[in-house]
C-alpha cells in the first residue's frame, strides 16, 4: 500500500539557518570552518542539508 506524501516529513521542518556576514568559508577536515575578523566557527558537514 502506498504511503500518502502528506505523511512524509518536510525538508523545511528540519532546516536550520546560520547567517554569516563578511566571512571566509573553508573546508577543514570534515567540518565547514567559517572565519570572521576575530572568531572561527565550525559546522559539522554531516549536519548540513544545504549551503
Helices and strands as residue ranges (DSSP letters): G 5-7, G 11-13, E 24-28, E 31-36, E 39-44, G 45-47
